[in-house]
């Protein structure tokens, strides 16, 4: 698992490591602080860095670019990591002489995340339109019958309610597109070796735990 994930880790962390190494040269911080104190805006500060301290300016640009590349690589490679992890979990299962293998394709995981992004975009547009219409309608009604204190309180409560609804909507979309697709694709990719061992399985009773059966599963202990 470590060696399989190492290239992805290097692709994400590598740009940051290069930026840190490139920017490790001694920096005259007193001049940087003086430039920040004299500047009236961020644009003026960067202009002063570019003119007086070009090495610091280049280091800042390289660091910003490295962070951008690392974030993009993490977003692009995360489905690959998810597919690799699920294959590793499933292929590690052993039930006596029964061996379980997974041939999960990474493209199925990419498809699940693309569906999540598409449905999330549609939901965002619909939620924005609905929230905007509800906000203006609510304020129009409150302006006619309530005082400013009541309007502020109702708007705050409405904002909290909209936030909860939107987060629940995104969570539902994620469960229905990504989570369901992960488990469905994982189960459909299973291949059994030594399945004749299932013919010798016997069901036997055993004393239950004093704290209840399945407590660890209820607390989400374990990986699979």
Number of C-alpha atoms within 10 A of each C-alpha: 9 7 8 11 13 11 12 17 17 13 15 22 18 16 20 21 14 14 19 15 11 13 17 10 11 8 13 10 10 9 13 16 11 11 19 17 11 11 15 10 11 10 10 14 18 19 16 18 20 14 11 14 17 14 16 20 17 15 19 16 12 19 20 14 15 21 16 14 18 20 14 13 17 18 12 13 16 16 19 18 18 15 22 17 15 18 20 15 17 21 17 12 13 11 12 10 12 14 17 18 18 20 16 21 15 16 12 17 24 19 15 21 20 14 17 19 15 12 16 17 13 12 16 15 12 12 16 14 12 12 17 12 11 14 15 11 11 15 15 11 11 17 12 8 9 11 10 10 9 13 17 13 11 15 16 12 12 16 14 12 11 18 13 11 13 17 11 12 16 17 13 13 18 20 14 14 20 21 16 13 18 19 12 11 21 21 14 11 15 16 14 12 12 12 13 11 13 12 7 6 10 7 5 5 6 6 6 9 9 6 7 8 11 11 11 10 10 8 8 10 9 7 5 9
